[in-house]
């Protein structure tokens, strides 16, 4: 139907309207034309027509119309089939169509619509040439989309969800209710940039709530994200796949100051996460980079140029600038002031914490192609330690676990905040702050005296009862005037990080006769066992349990720590006890 007269308004009366019963029958709107539906006005494709509104007219407005029954092929759209620019699409209902109900072009305003039970997407923001900018998607409802279950029809197609964005530069996705979609809720895939995802309610989607993939610079704030990824998480668990299915999945998502945007980070803040399968997963595929066969889209990074794939080839890619510029790294991620609540019994009727309730920052071990400069654990180390990815000032409730570096490393909150990873400064877990894990901690509750052993002129024995804490302590007794006790675990305890501040502490008291003055020597060693520095703490004679402590920064090269006790007695017999020994960051 050719309605290409410019700047003309068309009204659809109450009732059902159809086009010619032909596959390619469709409406060709004119520049600046307006289509308004009366209450109850329906445009029905009857399962025959592929497209409702097509061609490239700009400035078209569509309002108050129900569009249903159109059968666009996969990856094509029913309304604005050709992704024309400057469309205003408001207060419509798009339901029961195949393909995408709506395509988007530059400066489209998509407001107050209902996208329900469409075969592939509610909205597909894609345009050949990647020219979509200044897109607004506000105050809409997206529900039940992907009824054709494309991800199971075509595994790995990446072609499902409530809404999908491709190479969009500037989008505000605000105030939407995105729920019950058969796939991800909000998915930005491939060289998107400058997204604001704010004030949305994203709930009960079968897969990820928000998926930001090989894209740049986004602010994700003040959303409520709950009950997502139950189905996709359970499917992974049923296969024994431990990959942390998430409420927000960042896959090679970069905060990148060289790409102009309102922010130079991936900032996730002020959101409420409630009983999703998982939390936030930051992932970088070591094998996925520009010109790698693992990068299936065929696009290059925005830094190199999306069509300049051939530049990222051996040998040049092994050196900067291409070493840095040829891949999406997952960097400059800032996760702060969010609330994460998780009750495994509330997730899908109960989920195994082997698979659910995980926060993650990880990569795979790089293996291909042969000329890749990112093989081995290069990217695993980069994403955890060298990419300015930070969690801080969040609130956690529930049995959260953290996966870091690789799929096999699952750690506790205490380890996550400890010196090895240094995450979630200022955050609380179940109302408190987890104590960093101890490098070593001895409470002498078991019957063994290990790792303490007489060095010279002494004996060691475990004592029961009247300990500082619990039921056991360790007694050190002089067998001659010069005495010492050491550890038998040379070259000491591992896990020390050079440059990190450690508190060493113990409790002690006099046990037999007059306790001599004792020196507690804490020795910082390198991996070969060489002592790099010794810090001495004095234990003055005390008859009551007394704490001795010191705070020291491990010197450069330190990887291990051990200690000795040295004293001079008047002869054999004097003894003292120690308890609750700890070295922790």
C-alpha positions as a printed NumPy array, in Angstrom:
array([[  0.   ,   0.   ,   0.   ],
       [  1.708,   3.142,  -1.206],
       [  1.086,   5.97 ,   1.271],
       [  4.196,   7.946,   0.45 ],
       [  2.601,  11.35 ,   0.465],
       [  4.761,  13.442,   2.787],
       [  3.546,  14.968,   6.035],
       [  0.15 ,  13.273,   5.916],
       [ -1.812,  11.888,   8.864],
       [ -3.713,   8.598,   8.553],
       [ -6.301,   7.327,  11.055],
       [ -7.193,   3.676,  11.659],
       [-10.772,   3.353,  12.841],
       [-11.759,   1.002,  15.642],
       [-11.715,  -2.567,  14.332],
       [ -9.379,  -4.902,  12.465],
       [ -7.574,  -3.719,   9.341],
       [ -5.79 ,  -5.995,   6.861],
       [ -3.582,  -5.634,   3.816],
       [ -3.753,  -7.488,   0.52 ],
       [ -3.371, -11.245,   1.103],
       [  0.111, -11.351,  -0.399],
       [  3.466, -12.074,   1.23 ],
       [  4.974,  -8.69 ,   0.418],
       [  1.919,  -6.501,   0.826],
       [  2.924,  -3.685,   3.205],
       [  2.547,   0.032,   3.928],
       [  5.043,   2.435,   2.372],
       [  4.834,   5.595,   4.511],
       [  5.789,   9.039,   3.289],
       [  8.324,  11.412,   4.822],
       [  6.998,  12.851,   8.059],
       [  3.722,  10.937,   7.887],
       [  1.684,   9.973,  10.957],
       [ -0.415,   6.864,  11.611],
       [ -2.821,   6.949,  14.556],
       [ -5.082,   4.168,  15.739],
       [ -8.461,   4.76 ,  17.32 ],
       [ -9.212,   2.73 ,  20.478],
       [ -9.302,  -0.927,  19.447],
       [ -7.674,  -0.352,  16.048],
       [ -5.756,  -3.45 ,  14.909],
       [ -3.537,  -3.986,  11.869],
       [ -3.46 ,  -7.756,  11.292],
       [ -1.072,  -9.534,   8.932],
       [ -3.195, -12.692,   9.17 ],
       [ -0.085, -14.881,   9.126],
       [  0.374, -13.921,   5.452],
       [  2.041, -10.503,   5.268],
       [  5.696, -10.253,   6.22 ],
       [  5.905,  -6.53 ,   6.935],
       [  3.57 ,  -3.826,   8.172],
       [  5.584,  -0.606,   7.608],
       [  8.719,  -0.537,   5.47 ],
       [ 10.983,   1.498,   3.172],
       [ 13.206,   4.395,   4.241],
       [ 10.933,   7.346,   4.926],
       [ 12.173,   9.427,   7.863],
       [ 10.229,  11.239,  10.547],
       [  7.329,   8.761,  10.626],
       [  5.07 ,   8.609,  13.698],
       [  3.007,   5.553,  14.69 ],
       [  0.681,   5.792,  17.693],
       [ -2.11 ,   3.871,  19.465],
       [ -2.163,   0.941,  17.048],
       [ -2.101,  -2.813,  17.643],
       [  0.082,  -4.658,  15.126],
       [ -0.245,  -8.447,  15.086],
       [ -0.055, -11.512,  12.884],
       [  2.869, -10.465,  10.631],
       [  5.453, -13.083,   9.74 ],
       [  8.805, -11.429,   9.142],
       [ 11.7  , -13.878,   8.732],
       [ 14.307, -14.272,  11.422],
       [ 16.453, -11.148,  11.881],
       [ 13.951,  -8.985,  10.   ],
       [ 11.295,  -6.686,  11.41 ],
       [  7.599,  -5.957,  10.967],
       [  7.405,  -2.228,  11.723],
       [ 10.119,   0.09 ,  10.352],
       [ 11.503,  -2.89 ,   8.505],
       [ 14.325,  -0.815,   6.963],
       [ 15.433,   0.899,  10.191],
       [ 14.591,   4.385,   8.984],
       [ 15.624,   7.371,  11.076],
       [ 13.713,   9.812,  13.283],
       [ 10.656,   7.635,  13.825],
       [  8.421,   8.183,  16.833],
       [  6.692,   4.98 ,  17.94 ],
       [  4.419,   5.522,  20.926],
       [  1.638,   3.773,  22.835],
       [  1.282,   0.839,  20.456],
       [  0.88 ,  -2.872,  21.068],
       [  3.03 ,  -5.252,  19.03 ],
       [  2.067,  -8.86 ,  19.696],
       [  2.122, -12.237,  18.053],
       [  4.406, -11.336,  15.156],
       [  7.328, -13.349,  13.806],
       [ 10.843, -11.946,  13.585],
       [ 11.229,  -8.613,  15.388],
       [  8.092,  -6.609,  16.023],
       [ 10.006,  -3.337,  15.537],
       [ 13.291,  -2.314,  13.956],
       [ 15.006,   0.909,  15.035],
       [ 16.994,   3.558,  13.219],
       [ 18.868,   6.65 ,  14.335],
       [ 17.1  ,   9.103,  16.663],
       [ 14.088,   6.829,  17.04 ],
       [ 11.848,   7.566,  19.999],
       [ 10.236,   4.334,  21.205],
       [  7.983,   5.107,  24.145],
       [  5.097,   3.593,  26.043],
       [  4.588,   0.528,  23.836],
       [  3.835,  -3.089,  24.676],
       [  5.957,  -5.743,  22.932],
       [  4.386,  -9.105,  23.701],
       [  4.838, -12.686,  22.501],
       [  6.701, -11.904,  19.299],
       [  8.586, -14.689,  17.589],
       [ 12.13 , -13.368,  17.912],
       [ 12.585,  -9.899,  19.43 ],
       [ 10.314,  -7.196,  20.641],
       [ 12.838,  -4.652,  19.321],
       [ 15.84 ,  -5.163,  17.043],
       [ 18.05 ,  -2.072,  16.768],
       [ 20.149,  -2.882,  13.717],
       [ 20.907,  -0.915,  10.586],
       [ 23.286,  -1.738,   7.751],
       [ 26.255,   0.596,   7.933],
       [ 26.013,   0.881,  11.725],
       [ 24.579,   4.41 ,  11.736],
       [ 22.146,   4.215,  14.663],
       [ 22.695,   7.027,  17.166],
       [ 20.605,   8.829,  19.784],
       [ 18.123,   6.028,  20.36 ],
       [ 15.51 ,   6.294,  23.113],
       [ 13.675,   3.225,  24.438],
       [ 11.594,   4.41 ,  27.356],
       [  8.626,   3.272,  29.452],
       [  7.766,   0.224,  27.354],
       [  6.778,  -3.3  ,  28.326],
       [  8.684,  -6.219,  26.79 ],
       [  7.263,  -9.612,  27.701],
       [  7.086, -13.147,  26.349],
       [  9.217, -12.456,  23.284],
       [ 11.15 , -15.158,  21.402],
       [  8.189, -17.494,  21.236],
       [  9.958, -19.288,  18.37 ],
       [ 12.795, -20.22 ,  20.768],
       [ 15.503, -19.368,  18.257],
       [ 18.463, -20.053,  20.521],
       [ 17.389, -23.7  ,  20.723],
       [ 16.507, -23.897,  17.041],
       [ 19.897, -22.411,  16.108],
       [ 22.269, -22.931,  19.073],
       [ 24.721, -20.089,  19.404],
       [ 22.855, -17.796,  17.024],
       [ 22.794, -14.951,  19.55 ],
       [ 19.4  , -13.955,  18.199],
       [ 16.888, -13.869,  21.035],
       [ 15.475, -11.677,  23.749],
       [ 13.249,  -8.812,  24.67 ],
       [ 15.398,  -6.249,  22.847],
       [ 18.686,  -6.434,  20.941],
       [ 21.101,  -3.674,  19.912],
       [ 23.855,  -3.819,  17.294],
       [ 26.509,  -1.104,  16.871],
       [ 24.31 ,   1.597,  18.4  ],
       [ 26.231,   4.72 ,  19.409],
       [ 24.168,   6.396,  22.112],
       [ 21.054,   4.831,  23.621],
       [ 18.868,   5.557,  26.624],
       [ 17.007,   2.468,  27.814],
       [ 14.964,   3.788,  30.711],
       [ 11.852,   3.008,  32.695],
       [ 10.985,  -0.205,  30.867],
       [  9.371,  -3.329,  32.303],
       [ 11.264,  -6.233,  30.763],
       [  9.899,  -9.533,  32.018],
       [  9.211, -13.119,  31.112],
       [ 11.108, -13.102,  27.826],
       [ 12.364, -16.414,  26.462],
       [ 16.001, -15.37 ,  26.431],
       [ 17.872, -12.288,  27.684],
       [ 15.951,  -9.19 ,  28.625],
       [ 18.281,  -6.45 ,  27.296],
       [ 21.108,  -7.456,  24.94 ],
       [ 23.666,  -5.078,  23.421],
       [ 25.869,  -7.034,  21.024],
       [ 28.91 ,  -5.861,  19.029],
       [ 30.439,  -2.378,  19.137],
       [ 27.648,  -0.606,  20.943],
       [ 28.711,   2.466,  22.9  ],
       [ 27.406,   5.084,  25.288],
       [ 24.414,   3.276,  26.797],
       [ 22.361,   4.452,  29.743],
       [ 20.278,   1.584,  31.175],
       [ 18.377,   3.138,  34.053],
       [ 15.253,   2.763,  36.186],
       [ 14.104,  -0.442,  34.497],
       [ 12.358,  -3.393,  36.125],
       [ 14.003,  -6.464,  34.609],
       [ 12.573,  -9.674,  36.016],
       [ 11.817, -13.319,  35.352],
       [ 13.557, -13.515,  31.992],
       [ 14.621, -17.055,  31.17 ],
       [ 18.202, -15.974,  30.482],
       [ 20.375, -13.007,  31.425],
       [ 18.752,  -9.82 ,  32.631],
       [ 21.276,  -7.545,  30.864],
       [ 23.913,  -8.744,  28.391],
       [ 26.538,  -6.185,  27.319],
       [ 28.811,  -7.854,  24.769],
       [ 31.926,  -6.704,  22.87 ],
       [ 30.764,  -3.148,  23.447],
       [ 31.908,   0.036,  25.145],
       [ 31.078,   2.606,  27.84 ],
       [ 27.791,   2.129,  29.663],
       [ 26.028,   3.283,  32.803],
       [ 23.698,   0.67 ,  34.313],
       [ 22.041,   2.231,  37.329],
       [ 19.016,   2.225,  39.588],
       [ 17.433,  -0.837,  38.027],
       [ 15.57 ,  -3.601,  39.843],
       [ 16.84 ,  -6.904,  38.48 ],
       [ 15.266, -10.038,  39.927],
       [ 14.466, -13.637,  39.152],
       [ 16.48 , -13.756,  35.922],
       [ 18.391, -16.633,  34.283],
       [ 16.671, -19.397,  36.226],
       [ 16.074, -21.456,  33.109],
       [ 19.434, -20.899,  31.431],
       [ 21.245, -21.424,  34.732],
       [ 19.407, -24.678,  35.401],
       [ 20.216, -25.879,  31.883],
       [ 23.919, -25.293,  32.535],
       [ 23.727, -27.021,  35.899],
       [ 21.986, -30.048,  34.383],
       [ 24.977, -30.438,  32.027],
       [ 27.492, -29.953,  34.829],
       [ 28.576, -26.648,  33.294],
       [ 29.813, -24.34 ,  36.101],
       [ 29.924, -21.153,  34.015],
       [ 28.365, -18.432,  36.222],
       [ 25.084, -17.506,  34.542],
       [ 24.371, -13.946,  35.607],
       [ 21.853, -11.186,  36.103],
       [ 24.281,  -8.881,  34.263],
       [ 26.785, -10.453,  31.9  ],
       [ 29.686,  -8.339,  30.639],
       [ 31.395, -10.218,  27.832],
       [ 34.427,  -8.321,  26.516],
       [ 32.844,  -5.021,  27.593],
       [ 35.245,  -2.09 ,  27.808],
       [ 35.22 ,   1.218,  29.545],
       [ 37.289,   2.991,  26.921],
       [ 38.166,   6.724,  27.082],
       [ 39.255,   6.715,  23.432],
       [ 35.644,   6.093,  22.372],
       [ 33.628,   9.251,  23.007],
       [ 30.696,   8.773,  25.388],
       [ 29.072,  10.157,  28.528],
       [ 31.312,   7.9  ,  30.576],
       [ 34.623,   6.131,  30.093],
       [ 33.633,   3.178,  32.288],
       [ 31.24 ,   0.305,  32.522],
       [ 29.571,   1.635,  35.637],
       [ 27.027,  -0.51 ,  37.488],
       [ 25.575,   1.326,  40.451],
       [ 22.466,   1.738,  42.588],
       [ 20.819,  -1.459,  41.357],
       [ 18.826,  -3.983,  43.381],
       [ 19.654,  -7.584,  42.475],
       [ 17.212, -10.041,  44.01 ],
       [ 17.301, -13.844,  43.684],
       [ 18.732, -14.046,  40.196],
       [ 20.625, -17.21 ,  39.277],
       [ 23.826, -15.214,  39.681],
       [ 25.156, -11.701,  40.164],
       [ 27.503,  -9.974,  37.727],
       [ 29.851, -11.948,  35.502],
       [ 32.759, -10.123,  33.903],
       [ 34.176, -12.395,  31.217],
       [ 36.918, -12.077,  28.618],
       [ 37.317, -14.897,  26.108],
       [ 41.076, -15.173,  25.618],
       [ 40.57 , -16.492,  22.089],
       [ 38.04 , -13.853,  20.994],
       [ 39.629, -10.84 ,  19.362],
       [ 39.599,  -9.055,  16.037],
       [ 40.467, -11.441,  13.171],
       [ 40.295, -14.547,  15.377],
       [ 38.02 , -17.384,  14.256],
       [ 36.536, -17.228,  17.764],
       [ 35.133, -13.776,  16.949],
       [ 32.24 , -14.971,  14.837],
       [ 30.723, -11.573,  13.975],
       [ 33.617, -10.655,  11.688],
       [ 33.838,  -7.186,  13.241],
       [ 36.95 ,  -5.48 ,  14.544],
       [ 37.184,  -3.175,  17.537],
       [ 36.146,   0.458,  17.339],
       [ 39.75 ,   1.416,  18.145],
       [ 41.204,  -0.324,  15.1  ],
       [ 38.082,   0.264,  13.014],
       [ 35.168,  -2.165,  12.738],
       [ 35.983,  -3.129,   9.13 ],
       [ 39.786,  -3.19 ,   9.499],
       [ 39.99 ,  -6.817,  10.533],
       [ 43.072,  -7.666,   8.476],
       [ 45.21 ,  -5.271,  10.503],
       [ 45.035,  -7.638,  13.472],
       [ 47.344, -10.268,  12.046],
       [ 50.69 , -11.808,  12.924],
       [ 53.302, -10.587,  13.505],
       [ 52.069,  -7.016,  14.131],
       [ 49.381,  -8.077,  16.627],
       [ 52.042,  -9.389,  19.012],
       [ 53.225,  -5.823,  19.75 ],
       [ 51.534,  -2.611,  20.761],
       [ 49.499,  -0.772,  19.715],
       [ 47.703,  -3.685,  18.022],
       [ 48.278,  -6.052,  20.947],
       [ 46.087,  -3.756,  23.03 ],
       [ 43.787,  -2.375,  20.337],
       [ 42.775,  -5.609,  18.579],
       [ 40.678,  -6.999,  21.395],
       [ 37.831,  -6.154,  23.718],
       [ 39.328,  -6.702,  27.183],
       [ 36.57 ,  -6.301,  29.797],
       [ 38.226,  -3.371,  31.53 ],
       [ 37.366,  -0.294,  33.605],
       [ 34.34 ,  -2.009,  35.139],
       [ 33.142,  -0.162,  38.26 ],
       [ 30.538,  -2.026,  40.361],
       [ 29.498,  -0.017,  43.394],
       [ 26.648,   0.833,  45.766],
       [ 24.463,  -2.045,  44.595],
       [ 22.402,  -4.385,  46.757],
       [ 22.756,  -8.118,  46.056],
       [ 20.325, -10.451,  47.805],
       [ 20.348, -14.205,  47.224],
       [ 18.397, -17.042,  48.808],
       [ 19.102, -20.347,  47.032],
       [ 15.784, -21.789,  48.207],
       [ 13.933, -19.003,  46.384],
       [ 15.652, -19.608,  43.04 ],
       [ 13.63 , -21.97 ,  40.866],
       [ 12.422, -23.822,  43.929],
       [ 15.97 , -24.324,  45.116],
       [ 19.327, -24.264,  43.311],
       [ 22.66 , -25.858,  44.095],
       [ 25.196, -23.267,  45.218],
       [ 27.749, -25.231,  43.237],
       [ 26.227, -23.418,  40.261],
       [ 24.136, -20.46 ,  41.486],
       [ 24.804, -17.405,  43.624],
       [ 28.128, -16.549,  42.003],
       [ 29.828, -13.255,  41.198],
       [ 32.602, -13.678,  38.659],
       [ 35.602, -12.053,  37.013],
       [ 37.245, -14.625,  34.8  ],
       [ 38.576, -15.851,  31.484],
       [ 39.484, -19.08 ,  29.758],
       [ 42.976, -20.35 ,  29.063],
       [ 43.989, -19.069,  25.635],
       [ 44.579, -21.828,  23.063],
       [ 44.015, -20.599,  19.492],
       [ 44.594, -19.576,  16.749],
       [ 48.259, -20.579,  16.54 ],
       [ 49.359, -16.984,  15.962],
       [ 47.403, -15.586,  18.925],
       [ 49.528, -13.496,  21.312],
       [ 46.964, -14.124,  24.089],
       [ 47.553, -17.823,  24.698],
       [ 47.965, -19.325,  28.151],
       [ 46.838, -17.414,  31.226],
       [ 47.59 , -13.931,  29.839],
       [ 43.949, -12.808,  29.789],
       [ 43.071, -14.612,  33.032],
       [ 45.681, -12.51 ,  34.819],
       [ 44.755,  -9.337,  32.96 ],
       [ 41.05 ,  -9.399,  33.771],
       [ 41.68 ,  -9.908,  37.499],
       [ 44.773,  -7.798,  38.144],
       [ 45.515,  -5.413,  35.288],
       [ 42.229,  -4.133,  33.866],
       [ 41.001,  -1.681,  36.518],
       [ 37.937,  -3.779,  37.33 ],
       [ 36.617,  -2.862,  40.756],
       [ 33.785,  -3.922,  43.055],
       [ 33.304,  -1.673,  46.11 ],
       [ 30.732,  -0.313,  48.589],
       [ 28.109,  -2.961,  47.799],
       [ 25.702,  -4.715,  50.16 ],
       [ 25.43 ,  -8.515,  50.036],
       [ 22.928, -10.817,  51.684],
       [ 23.111, -14.586,  51.288],
       [ 25.751, -17.246,  50.565],
       [ 27.572, -15.461,  47.729],
       [ 30.632, -17.054,  46.153],
       [ 33.159, -15.514,  43.794],
       [ 34.82 , -17.042,  40.738],
       [ 38.063, -15.381,  39.73 ],
       [ 40.645, -15.91 ,  37.029],
       [ 39.537, -19.313,  35.797],
       [ 36.552, -21.621,  36.098],
       [ 38.192, -23.763,  38.777],
       [ 38.782, -20.99 ,  41.302],
       [ 35.765, -20.391,  43.548],
       [ 36.486, -18.3  ,  46.618],
       [ 34.71 , -16.945,  49.69 ],
       [ 33.902, -13.292,  50.363],
       [ 36.833, -13.19 ,  52.796],
       [ 39.213, -14.244,  50.046],
       [ 37.565, -11.862,  47.55 ],
       [ 38.217,  -8.875,  49.83 ],
       [ 41.651, -10.139,  50.914],
       [ 44.995,  -8.967,  49.578],
       [ 45.177, -11.398,  46.671],
       [ 42.178,  -9.816,  44.933],
       [ 41.454,  -6.676,  46.947],
       [ 37.809,  -6.368,  45.887],
       [ 34.696,  -4.962,  47.573],
       [ 36.363,  -2.421,  49.824],
       [ 33.679,  -0.802,  51.948],
       [ 31.136,  -3.554,  51.2  ],
       [ 29.174,  -5.537,  53.752],
       [ 28.252,  -9.221,  53.717],
       [ 25.201, -10.214,  55.767],
       [ 25.596,  -6.994,  57.721],
       [ 29.297,  -7.344,  58.476],
       [ 32.714,  -7.094,  56.9  ],
       [ 34.426, -10.437,  56.259],
       [ 37.749, -10.852,  57.973],
       [ 40.469, -11.35 ,  55.354],
       [ 41.738, -14.932,  55.292],
       [ 44.767, -15.602,  57.45 ],
       [ 48.07 , -16.566,  55.895],
       [ 48.413, -18.71 ,  59.013],
       [ 46.245, -19.184,  62.099],
       [ 46.996, -21.454,  65.079],
       [ 44.596, -22.062,  67.951],
       [ 46.046, -25.368,  69.243],
       [ 42.656, -27.037,  69.528],
       [ 43.958, -30.298,  68.04 ],
       [ 46.394, -32.577,  69.823],
       [ 49.373, -31.761,  67.607],
       [ 52.162, -29.243,  68.324],
       [ 52.993, -28.972,  64.594],
       [ 54.445, -26.91 ,  62.993],
       [ 56.289, -25.814,  66.157],
       [ 59.494, -27.703,  66.924],
       [ 62.373, -27.213,  69.382],
       [ 65.259, -25.424,  67.698],
       [ 67.668, -25.565,  70.643],
       [ 67.497, -25.724,  74.429],
       [ 63.705, -26.098,  74.543],
       [ 60.684, -28.374,  74.433],
       [ 57.138, -27.809,  73.174],
       [ 53.914, -29.403,  74.396],
       [ 50.223, -28.748,  73.921],
       [ 48.356, -27.76 ,  77.096],
       [ 44.639, -28.33 ,  77.64 ],
       [ 42.352, -26.091,  79.651],
       [ 42.73 , -22.461,  80.68 ],
       [ 43.718, -21.383,  77.155],
       [ 43.209, -17.882,  75.837],
       [ 40.579, -19.129,  73.395],
       [ 39.067, -22.602,  73.203],
       [ 40.647, -25.474,  75.099],
       [ 44.264, -25.628,  73.921],
       [ 47.499, -23.639,  74.023],
       [ 51.165, -24.349,  73.273],
       [ 53.758, -24.342,  76.075],
       [ 57.428, -23.625,  75.375],
       [ 59.816, -24.733,  78.137],
       [ 63.514, -23.957,  78.616],
       [ 65.789, -27.018,  78.824],
       [ 68.905, -24.848,  79.102],
       [ 69.677, -21.16 ,  79.483],
       [ 69.704, -20.323,  75.754],
       [ 66.463, -21.507,  74.085],
       [ 64.585, -21.219,  70.807],
       [ 61.565, -22.684,  69.003],
       [ 61.072, -22.571,  65.229],
       [ 58.596, -23.817,  62.617],
       [ 59.241, -27.051,  60.763],
       [ 57.514, -26.01 ,  57.491],
       [ 60.471, -24.444,  55.646],
       [ 60.343, -22.189,  53.667],
       [ 57.242, -21.035,  55.538],
       [ 53.651, -20.172,  54.686],
       [ 52.864, -19.189,  51.104],
       [ 50.359, -16.636,  49.847],
       [ 52.176, -13.518,  51.03 ],
       [ 51.972, -10.605,  48.586],
       [ 54.889,  -8.183,  48.456],
       [ 53.945,  -4.627,  49.342],
       [ 50.888,  -5.726,  51.351],
       [ 50.465,  -4.726,  54.994],
       [ 50.057,  -7.678,  57.378],
       [ 49.068,  -7.837,  61.034],
       [ 50.816, -10.508,  63.077],
       [ 49.434, -11.258,  66.519],
       [ 49.313, -13.802,  69.322],
       [ 48.35 , -14.121,  72.981],
       [ 50.884, -15.27 ,  75.603],
       [ 51.436, -15.617,  79.349],
       [ 53.862, -16.981,  81.929],
       [ 53.423, -20.696,  82.645],
       [ 56.196, -22.054,  84.966],
       [ 58.635, -20.083,  87.182],
       [ 59.508, -16.601,  85.968],
       [ 58.918, -16.136,  82.276],
       [ 62.014, -14.801,  80.485],
       [ 61.84 , -11.956,  77.97 ],
       [ 61.107, -13.539,  74.585],
       [ 61.687, -12.203,  71.067],
       [ 59.206, -13.239,  68.388],
       [ 61.046, -12.984,  65.057],
       [ 58.804, -12.787,  61.983],
       [ 60.797, -13.64 ,  58.854],
       [ 59.744, -12.614,  55.342],
       [ 61.123, -14.926,  52.65 ],
       [ 61.189, -15.172,  48.872],
       [ 60.133, -18.316,  47.02 ],
       [ 63.621, -19.824,  47.282],
       [ 63.498, -19.458,  51.074],
       [ 65.928, -16.552,  51.405],
       [ 65.087, -14.327,  54.385],
       [ 64.487, -10.812,  53.037],
       [ 63.773,  -9.13 ,  56.384],
       [ 63.131, -10.044,  60.012],
       [ 60.706,  -8.057,  62.178],
       [ 61.055,  -8.534,  65.952],
       [ 58.217,  -8.305,  68.479],
       [ 59.075,  -8.342,  72.214],
       [ 57.082, -10.5  ,  74.632],
       [ 57.727,  -8.961,  78.061],
       [ 56.95 , -11.226,  81.049],
       [ 53.211, -11.27 ,  81.871],
       [ 51.303, -13.524,  84.21 ],
       [ 47.896, -12.91 ,  82.537],
       [ 47.048, -13.538,  78.938],
       [ 48.417, -10.586,  76.936],
       [ 48.291,  -9.786,  73.241],
       [ 51.456,  -9.082,  71.263],
       [ 51.017,  -7.683,  67.755],
       [ 52.698,  -5.766,  64.98 ],
       [ 51.856,  -4.491,  61.517],
       [ 54.445,  -4.908,  58.778],
       [ 54.605,  -4.441,  55.019],
       [ 56.018,  -7.441,  53.214],
       [ 59.183,  -6.384,  51.351],
       [ 59.661,  -6.621,  47.607],
       [ 60.039, -10.206,  46.454],
       [ 58.236, -11.723,  49.437],
       [ 56.063, -14.779,  48.853],
       [ 56.375, -16.583,  52.223],
       [ 56.581, -15.998,  55.967],
       [ 57.665, -17.977,  59.035],
       [ 58.842, -17.152,  62.581],
       [ 60.912, -18.185,  65.594],
       [ 60.859, -17.572,  69.345],
       [ 64.215, -16.908,  71.029],
       [ 64.906, -16.306,  74.766],
       [ 67.523, -16.639,  77.495],
       [ 66.494, -18.21 ,  80.789],
       [ 68.372, -18.685,  84.056],
       [ 68.462, -22.385,  83.31 ],
       [ 66.093, -25.263,  82.666],
       [ 62.466, -24.972,  83.788],
       [ 60.921, -21.581,  82.959],
       [ 58.062, -21.815,  80.508],
       [ 55.442, -19.681,  78.768],
       [ 52.315, -20.367,  76.71 ],
       [ 51.068, -18.965,  73.395],
       [ 47.611, -19.139,  71.776],
       [ 45.597, -17.727,  68.853],
       [ 48.555, -16.958,  66.584],
       [ 47.583, -15.253,  63.307],
       [ 49.117, -13.551,  60.292],
       [ 46.55 , -11.799,  58.132],
       [ 46.269,  -8.86 ,  55.784]])
